[in-house]
């Protein structure tokens, strides 16, 4: 069964860091691009970052310079390192991959940035 599962979300204070994980099962992530999205409270889901199968990374303007997406193929996992977190980074974070004509989303992990 193909699955993506996020983890690592937490309640943190502004300026702190978190690392989210997206673990895949049922398929090999290494040949596929993986994207991170987030959904702030009461808002639409928005794209945050992506890493290609070639390790090339791209970022939304709102997180560039603070967030780093990476992949460890041996672990079949993609990470999102989030530094200098701001209250506006609050939301549910999802990872996404397209595999064999299907789109796969994880269930999400909650990140709350608040003092």
Secondary structure as GFF3:
##gff-version 3
##sequence-region A 1 115
A	DSSP	beta_strand	3	7	.	.	.	ID=ss1
A	DSSP	beta_strand	11	12	.	.	.	ID=ss2
A	DSSP	beta_strand	18	25	.	.	.	ID=ss3
A	DSSP	three_ten_helix	29	31	.	.	.	ID=ss4
A	DSSP	beta_strand	34	39	.	.	.	ID=ss5
A	DSSP	beta_strand	45	51	.	.	.	ID=ss6
A	DSSP	beta_strand	57	59	.	.	.	ID=ss7
A	DSSP	beta_strand	67	72	.	.	.	ID=ss8
A	DSSP	three_ten_helix	73	75	.	.	.	ID=ss9
A	DSSP	beta_strand	77	82	.	.	.	ID=ss10
A	DSSP	three_ten_helix	87	89	.	.	.	ID=ss11
A	DSSP	beta_strand	91	99	.	.	.	ID=ss12
A	DSSP	beta_strand	102	105	.	.	.	ID=ss13
A	DSSP	beta_strand	109	113	.	.	.	ID=ss14
###
